Amino acid sequence: MAGFRGKNLLLVFWSVDCGWCDREKADLNRLTREKKGRVEVVALVGESRQAVLDYAKKEGLAFQIFIDRGWKVFAYYGAVGTPDHFLLDAKGEIVGRRPGYANYEVLSKLTSILP
């Protein structure tokens, strides 16, 4: 994830099999489009590569998805389930967090603390 150095990042621990994650996908797509250049939205999932590719194509996701094999990054951040949202500033510092489902208004408010 070195390509995100120096960028604000909304890191979302997510799952293609999670009902709450599925429910917030449209809001994450909207946030991705509206905050482009200000915040990168990235989902980390534990499913197989093929499952993720199939889901992303079918659902037309605008945000990036990376596979977290063995949920190692999930454990590193201390995520408590899916979805779980971590806001990182350009220095890589966690400046906000929202565990659980979050709609567009909640996500927009969370990301509004960034410069």
MIDOSE-1310 file (N, C-alpha, C; in nm, 2 decimals, decimal comma, always signed):
residues 115
magf	+0,08/-0,12/+0,00/+0,00/+0,00/+0,00/+0,09/+0,13/+0,00; +0,21/+0,11/-0,04/+0,30/+0,22/-0,05/+0,25/+0,33/-0,14; +0,17/+0,29/-0,24/+0,12/+0,39/-0,33/+0,03/+0,50/-0,27; -0,01/+0,48/-0,14/-0,09/+0,57/-0,07/-0,01/+0,67/+0,02
rgkn	+0,12/+0,65/+0,02/+0,20/+0,74/+0,11/+0,17/+0,89/+0,07; +0,15/+0,97/+0,18/+0,13/+1,11/+0,16/-0,01/+1,14/+0,12; -0,10/+1,05/+0,12/-0,24/+1,07/+0,09/-0,33/+1,04/+0,21; -0,44/+1,11/+0,22/-0,54/+1,08/+0,32/-0,62/+0,96/+0,27
lllv	-0,65/+0,87/+0,37/-0,70/+0,74/+0,33/-0,82/+0,70/+0,43; -0,93/+0,66/+0,37/-1,03/+0,59/+0,45/-1,02/+0,45/+0,42; -0,97/+0,38/+0,52/-0,94/+0,23/+0,52/-1,06/+0,16/+0,58; -1,13/+0,08/+0,49/-1,25/+0,01/+0,54/-1,23/-0,14/+0,54
fwsv	-1,24/-0,20/+0,65/-1,23/-0,35/+0,66/-1,37/-0,39/+0,63; -1,38/-0,48/+0,52/-1,50/-0,50/+0,45/-1,51/-0,65/+0,41; -1,63/-0,69/+0,37/-1,64/-0,83/+0,33/-1,75/-0,83/+0,22; -1,73/-0,91/+0,12/-1,83/-0,92/+0,01/-1,95/-1,00/+0,06
dcgw	-1,94/-1,07/+0,17/-2,05/-1,15/+0,23/-2,12/-1,09/+0,34; -2,08/-0,96/+0,37/-2,14/-0,89/+0,48/-2,26/-0,80/+0,44; -2,37/-0,82/+0,50/-2,49/-0,75/+0,46/-2,48/-0,60/+0,49; -2,42/-0,56/+0,60/-2,40/-0,42/+0,63/-2,30/-0,36/+0,53
cdre	-2,20/-0,43/+0,49/-2,10/-0,38/+0,39/-2,17/-0,36/+0,26; -2,25/-0,46/+0,22/-2,33/-0,44/+0,09/-2,42/-0,32/+0,10; -2,48/-0,30/+0,21/-2,57/-0,18/+0,23/-2,49/-0,05/+0,21; -2,37/-0,04/+0,25/-2,30/+0,09/+0,25/-2,22/+0,11/+0,12
kadl	-2,22/+0,01/+0,02/-2,14/+0,02/-0,10/-2,17/+0,14/-0,18; -2,30/+0,18/-0,19/-2,34/+0,29/-0,27/-2,28/+0,42/-0,21; -2,28/+0,43/-0,07/-2,23/+0,54/+0,00/-2,08/+0,55/-0,02; -2,01/+0,44/-0,01/-1,87/+0,44/-0,04/-1,84/+0,48/-0,18
nrlt	-1,91/+0,44/-0,27/-1,90/+0,48/-0,41/-1,91/+0,63/-0,43; -2,02/+0,69/-0,36/-2,04/+0,83/-0,37/-1,93/+0,91/-0,30; -1,89/+0,86/-0,19/-1,78/+0,93/-0,12/-1,65/+0,93/-0,20; -1,62/+0,81/-0,27/-1,51/+0,80/-0,35/-1,51/+0,91/-0,47
rekk	-1,62/+0,92/-0,53/-1,64/+1,02/-0,64/-1,63/+1,16/-0,59; -1,70/+1,19/-0,48/-1,71/+1,33/-0,43/-1,58/+1,38/-0,35; -1,50/+1,29/-0,30/-1,38/+1,33/-0,22/-1,26/+1,30/-0,30; -1,27/+1,27/-0,43/-1,16/+1,24/-0,52/-1,05/+1,34/-0,51
grve	-0,93/+1,30/-0,49/-0,82/+1,39/-0,48/-0,80/+1,44/-0,33; -0,90/+1,42/-0,25/-0,89/+1,46/-0,11/-0,87/+1,34/-0,01; -0,95/+1,23/-0,04/-0,95/+1,11/+0,04/-0,95/+0,99/-0,06; -0,86/+0,90/-0,04/-0,87/+0,77/-0,11/-0,95/+0,67/-0,03
vval	-1,05/+0,61/-0,09/-1,13/+0,50/-0,02/-1,08/+0,37/-0,06; -1,03/+0,29/+0,04/-0,98/+0,16/+0,01/-1,04/+0,06/+0,11; -1,09/-0,05/+0,05/-1,15/-0,16/+0,13/-1,05/-0,28/+0,13; -1,04/-0,33/+0,25/-0,96/-0,45/+0,27/-1,05/-0,57/+0,30
vges	-1,04/-0,67/+0,23/-1,13/-0,79/+0,24/-1,05/-0,92/+0,26; -1,11/-1,02/+0,32/-1,04/-1,14/+0,34/-1,08/-1,25/+0,25; -1,17/-1,23/+0,16/-1,22/-1,33/+0,06/-1,12/-1,36/-0,04; -1,15/-1,46/-0,12/-1,06/-1,50/-0,23/-1,06/-1,39/-0,34
rqav	-0,95/-1,39/-0,41/-0,93/-1,29/-0,52/-1,05/-1,30/-0,62; -1,09/-1,42/-0,66/-1,19/-1,44/-0,76/-1,33/-1,39/-0,71; -1,36/-1,42/-0,58/-1,48/-1,37/-0,52/-1,49/-1,22/-0,52; -1,37/-1,15/-0,49/-1,37/-1,01/-0,49/-1,38/-0,95/-0,63
ldya	-1,31/-1,01/-0,72/-1,32/-0,96/-0,86/-1,46/-0,97/-0,92; -1,53/-1,09/-0,89/-1,67/-1,11/-0,93/-1,76/-1,01/-0,87; -1,75/-0,99/-0,74/-1,83/-0,89/-0,67/-1,81/-0,75/-0,72; -1,69/-0,71/-0,73/-1,66/-0,57/-0,77/-1,71/-0,54/-0,91
kkeg	-1,70/-0,64/-1,00/-1,75/-0,62/-1,14/-1,90/-0,61/-1,14; -1,96/-0,70/-1,07/-2,11/-0,71/-1,07/-2,17/-0,58/-1,01; -2,10/-0,53/-0,90/-2,16/-0,42/-0,83/-2,11/-0,28/-0,87; -2,01/-0,28/-0,96/-1,96/-0,15/-1,02/-1,90/-0,06/-0,91
lafq	-1,81/-0,12/-0,83/-1,75/-0,04/-0,72/-1,65/+0,06/-0,77; -1,66/+0,18/-0,72/-1,57/+0,29/-0,76/-1,44/+0,29/-0,67; -1,45/+0,23/-0,55/-1,33/+0,24/-0,46/-1,25/+0,11/-0,48; -1,12/+0,12/-0,44/-1,03/+0,02/-0,46/-1,04/-0,09/-0,35
ifid	-1,02/-0,21/-0,39/-1,02/-0,33/-0,29/-0,89/-0,40/-0,30; -0,84/-0,43/-0,18/-0,72/-0,52/-0,16/-0,76/-0,63/-0,07; -0,69/-0,74/-0,10/-0,71/-0,87/-0,02/-0,62/-0,86/+0,10; -0,67/-0,89/+0,22/-0,60/-0,90/+0,34/-0,59/-1,04/+0,38
rgwk	-0,50/-1,11/+0,32/-0,48/-1,26/+0,35/-0,47/-1,29/+0,50; -0,55/-1,37/+0,55/-0,54/-1,41/+0,69/-0,58/-1,29/+0,78; -0,64/-1,19/+0,73/-0,69/-1,07/+0,81/-0,57/-1,02/+0,90; -0,45/-1,01/+0,84/-0,34/-0,96/+0,92/-0,35/-0,81/+0,94
vfay	-0,39/-0,74/+0,84/-0,40/-0,59/+0,86/-0,52/-0,56/+0,95; -0,62/-0,64/+0,94/-0,74/-0,63/+1,03/-0,70/-0,64/+1,17; -0,62/-0,74/+1,20/-0,57/-0,76/+1,34/-0,47/-0,65/+1,38; -0,39/-0,61/+1,29/-0,29/-0,50/+1,32/-0,36/-0,37/+1,37
ygav	-0,47/-0,34/+1,30/-0,55/-0,22/+1,33/-0,64/-0,24/+1,45; -0,67/-0,36/+1,49/-0,76/-0,39/+1,60/-0,90/-0,37/+1,56; -0,93/-0,40/+1,43/-1,07/-0,39/+1,38/-1,16/-0,49/+1,46; -1,28/-0,46/+1,47/-1,37/-0,54/+1,55/-1,47/-0,62/+1,47
gtpd	-1,48/-0,60/+1,34/-1,57/-0,66/+1,25/-1,58/-0,60/+1,12; -1,67/-0,63/+1,04/-1,69/-0,56/+0,91/-1,83/-0,51/+0,91; -1,85/-0,39/+0,86/-1,74/-0,29/+0,83/-1,68/-0,23/+0,95; -1,56/-0,18/+0,93/-1,49/-0,10/+1,03/-1,41/+0,00/+0,96
hfll	-1,42/+0,13/+0,99/-1,36/+0,24/+0,91/-1,25/+0,31/+0,99; -1,14/+0,33/+0,93/-1,02/+0,40/+0,99/-0,98/+0,51/+0,90; -0,98/+0,63/+0,95/-0,94/+0,75/+0,87/-0,79/+0,78/+0,90; -0,71/+0,78/+0,80/-0,57/+0,80/+0,82/-0,53/+0,93/+0,74
dakg	-0,45/+1,02/+0,81/-0,41/+1,14/+0,74/-0,29/+1,11/+0,65; -0,24/+1,21/+0,59/-0,13/+1,20/+0,49/+0,00/+1,15/+0,56; +0,01/+1,16/+0,69/+0,13/+1,11/+0,76/+0,11/+0,96/+0,80; -0,01/+0,90/+0,77/-0,04/+0,77/+0,81/-0,09/+0,75/+0,95
eivg	-0,12/+0,86/+1,02/-0,18/+0,86/+1,15/-0,33/+0,84/+1,15; -0,38/+0,76/+1,24/-0,52/+0,74/+1,26/-0,58/+0,86/+1,32; -0,67/+0,93/+1,25/-0,73/+1,05/+1,30/-0,88/+1,04/+1,32; -0,93/+0,92/+1,29/-1,07/+0,90/+1,31/-1,11/+0,75/+1,29
rrpg	-1,22/+0,71/+1,35/-1,26/+0,58/+1,34/-1,41/+0,57/+1,35; -1,47/+0,48/+1,27/-1,61/+0,45/+1,28/-1,64/+0,30/+1,26; -1,65/+0,22/+1,37/-1,68/+0,08/+1,36/-1,83/+0,07/+1,32; -1,86/-0,04/+1,25/-2,00/-0,07/+1,21/-2,04/+0,00/+1,08
yany	-2,16/-0,02/+1,05/-2,22/+0,04/+0,93/-2,22/+0,19/+0,94; -2,19/+0,26/+0,83/-2,19/+0,40/+0,82/-2,25/+0,45/+0,69; -2,35/+0,54/+0,69/-2,40/+0,59/+0,57/-2,32/+0,71/+0,52; -2,36/+0,76/+0,41/-2,29/+0,87/+0,34/-2,27/+0,99/+0,44
evls	-2,37/+1,03/+0,51/-2,36/+1,14/+0,60/-2,25/+1,12/+0,71; -2,25/+1,00/+0,77/-2,16/+0,97/+0,87/-2,01/+0,97/+0,81; -2,00/+0,90/+0,69/-1,87/+0,90/+0,63/-1,82/+1,03/+0,59; -1,91/+1,12/+0,54/-1,87/+1,25/+0,50/-1,82/+1,33/+0,62
klts	-1,90/+1,32/+0,73/-1,86/+1,39/+0,85/-1,73/+1,34/+0,90; -1,70/+1,21/+0,90/-1,58/+1,16/+0,94/-1,46/+1,21/+0,86; -1,48/+1,22/+0,73/-1,37/+1,26/+0,64/-1,35/+1,41/+0,64; -1,45/+1,49/+0,69/-1,44/+1,63/+0,69/-1,34/+1,69/+0,78
ilp	-1,29/+1,61/+0,88/-1,19/+1,65/+0,97/-1,05/+1,67/+0,90; -1,03/+1,62/+0,78/-0,91/+1,62/+0,71/-0,89/+1,76/+0,65; -0,76/+1,81/+0,64/-0,74/+1,94/+0,58/-0,77/+1,94/+0,43
